[in-house]
Amino acid sequence: MKKRSNPKKHTVTANVQILDLTKAGSSIEFKIYANKKRIGTIVIGRGSLTWRGGRRQLEETFSWSDFAKLMDERAYGE
């Protein structure tokens, strides 16, 4: 059997609050790990996306329109 040349670095776990994201207060939470250390948490809800860095107390919330603008700027320099 062939050995992996680069071992898996990132893992993601998900926590689903409610299966129907169309209802207010429902969300999906993703915890992101690199080398078994949590580097951040993303909470995706109906109205926004929230990011909290690994060991940080404060979080940053983006509306979907603001998030799309941020990604367009990052990806396309717009």
KAMO-V283522 format. One record per residue. N is the residue number from 1. SS is DSSP state (2 for helix, 1 for strand, 0 for the rest). PSI is psi as a letter, one per 40 degrees, with the letter a starting at -180 (* if undefined). NEAR is the number of other C-alpha atoms within 10 Angstrom. Layout:
BEGIN
N_SS_PSI_NEAR ; N_SS_PSI_NEAR
END
This chain:
BEGIN
1_0_h_3 ; 2_0_h_4 ; 3_0_i_6 ; 4_0_h_7 ; 5_0_d_6 ; 6_0_h_6 ; 7_0_i_8 ; 8_0_h_9 ; 9_0_d_9 ; 10_1_i_13 ; 11_1_i_13 ; 12_1_h_13 ; 13_1_i_10 ; 14_1_i_13 ; 15_1_h_11 ; 16_1_h_14 ; 17_0_d_13 ; 18_0_h_13 ; 19_0_d_10 ; 20_0_h_11 ; 21_0_e_16 ; 22_0_e_12 ; 23_0_h_11 ; 24_0_i_11 ; 25_0_e_11 ; 26_0_i_17 ; 27_1_i_22 ; 28_1_h_17 ; 29_1_h_19 ; 30_1_h_17 ; 31_1_h_18 ; 32_1_h_19 ; 33_1_i_17 ; 34_1_h_13 ; 35_0_f_11 ; 36_0_e_10 ; 37_1_h_12 ; 38_1_h_16 ; 39_1_e_16 ; 40_1_i_18 ; 41_1_h_21 ; 42_1_h_19 ; 43_1_h_19 ; 44_1_h_20 ; 45_1_a_20 ; 46_0_d_16 ; 47_0_e_16 ; 48_1_i_15 ; 49_1_h_19 ; 50_1_h_16 ; 51_1_h_17 ; 52_1_h_17 ; 53_1_i_16 ; 54_0_c_14 ; 55_0_f_11 ; 56_0_i_9 ; 57_0_d_7 ; 58_0_i_9 ; 59_0_i_12 ; 60_1_h_10 ; 61_1_h_17 ; 62_1_h_15 ; 63_1_i_14 ; 64_2_d_15 ; 65_2_d_11 ; 66_2_d_13 ; 67_2_d_15 ; 68_2_d_12 ; 69_2_d_13 ; 70_2_d_15 ; 71_2_d_13 ; 72_2_d_12 ; 73_2_d_11 ; 74_2_d_10 ; 75_2_d_9 ; 76_2_e_8 ; 77_0_f_8 ; 78_0_*_9
END
